[in-house]
Amino acid sequence: MKQAYLFSKRLWKNLHFLMFLNGFILASCIYFFVQSKYENGLFSEIHSDIENKLGPNDTDDSVVVKALHVCHDLMSNRVYSFTGPSKDFGPAAGIFRSAQVDLMTSEGACGSFSEVLARIIKTFHYPVRIAQMKAGGLFAAHNVVEVYTGTHWVLLDPVFNAYFVDRNNHLASFNDVHQDWAYYSKQVPPGYDMKYRYEDVRYTNWSKFPLVGGAMEKLLVLTAGKEYADGISLRVVFIDTWGIYLQIALLLESLLILAVIRIVIRRRLSLHPNTRITVKNLTKYLKLPTEASS
């Protein structure tokens, strides 16, 4: 361990290695930026298509329902084409798992449908979350989307192109359907899988994050309250995959540039390793040649 630490320390002070690393991260920034621009363009076009279908009498409910229909129409035929073990869509589908792959292939079934619908609805600036439904005693048996339309969270199922209307002719919430499945089950479209009976829901599986997941959940409960902690959907927080990676890469690039500048300053001014790089010290050492020459 000690040898590995010393090797890493020497490597971090090696200007040639840092310049190579800088080039790699800069190339990654460009790659993430291009992919982010492309994905944002795709969803911007879908947004425009939905807007063209809207009229002056459309409400928040009708806007999200039209988004649901467009999402279902875009993806329902593709799910049968992109199946089988031989699929290889590159790093966008494997390492990074972006929404554009879900949009193009629908290979993740209800997970892909929900991700794409959530991404579309976010372009309309509605708060959105992905709900992991419990069915047959298991959570995440089916994923649906919930949208906050200003008064309450409404429920949309992009796989079956399903939504539910309450007795007041407004879109129903998950809790509405859960409490009165006998009433809402009569509204399901043809082909609906009746095992999805809205038994229960969760929005984040904290156990997927070993060691830190439980601590993160407890911290959220303490700082924001149990209702907020139970309702947060991390999949939506990180739904803009390329944008998130771009921000991380830009942060690393900034730190790396600072490290390179620090090393260059030390070597150019022949600073002692223990000398702190501050404005005062830099002014002092930069003045020395001028004073010596005069």
C-alpha positions, 0 to 999 in steps of 0.5 A, a space after each residue: 500500500 505504501 509503495 502504491 501511495 508513493 508511486 501515485 504521489 510521484 505520478 501526480 507530480 509528473 508534468 508529462 503524465 498530467 499533460 497526457 491526463 489533461 488531454 484525455 479529460 479534455 477529449 472526454 469533455 468534447 465527447 460528452 458535450 457532443 453527445 449531450 447536444 445531440 440528445 438534447 436536440 432529440 428531446 427538443 424536437 419531440 417537445 416541438 412535436 407535442 407543442 404543435 398538437 396543443 391548443 388554447 384549451 389544453 390544460 396541464 392534464 392534457 399536456 402530459 397526456 399528449 406527451 404520454 401518447 407521443 412517447 408510447 407511439 415512438 417506442 412501442 414498435 421498437 421494443 420488439 425490434 431491439 431484442 436478443 443477446 447480440 445487441 451492442 450499442 457501444 458505451 452510450 448503452 453500456 457504460 453511460 446508459 443514456 436516454 437516447 439509447 432508451 429512445 432509440 431501442 426501448 430495450 429496457 422495457 418499462 424502465 426505458 419507457 419511463 426514462 424517455 417519458 420523464 425526459 420529455 416531460 422535463 422539457 415542459 418544466 414539470 416536476 417528474 419522478 419515476 415510480 417503482 411499482 410493487 407487484 406480486 410482492 416485489 418492488 420495481 416489477 413495473 415502472 410508471 411516471 408521476 408528474 406534478 401538475 401544480 396541485 398533485 402528482 398524476 400517474 402515467 404508464 407509458 408502456 400501456 399508454 395508460 392514465 386514470 381519471 378520477 370522479 372529478 374528471 382530473 388525472 388520478 395519482 398513484 395513491 388514488 389508484 392504489 386506494 380504489 383499484 376496483 374503480 380504476 381497473 375499469 379504465 385500463 386499456 386493451 392489453 393491460 397486464 392486470 397483475 399490475 394492481 398498484 399495490 405499493 410504490 417506491 421512488 429510490 432503491 437505497 439498498 442499491 448503494 452499499 454502505 452509503 445508501 442507508 446513510 444518504 436516506 437517513 441524512 435526507 430524512 433528518 434534513 428534509 423530512 421523511 416525506 421528501 426522502 421517500 418521494 425523491 427519485 434519483 433516476 430523475 436527478 441523474 436522467 441527463 446522463 451526458 450533462 452529468 458526465 460533462 459537469 464531472 469531466 469539467 470539474 476534473 479538468 479544472 482541478 487538473 489545470 490548477 495542479 499543472 499551473 501549480 507545478 509549473 509555477 514551482 519549477 519556473 520560480 524554483 520554489 521550495 516544496 514547502 512554500 505555499 503558493 499564495 499571491 503574497 509569495 508569488 509577488 515576492 518571488 516574481 520581484 526578486 529578479 527585478 531587484 537583483 538586476 537593479 
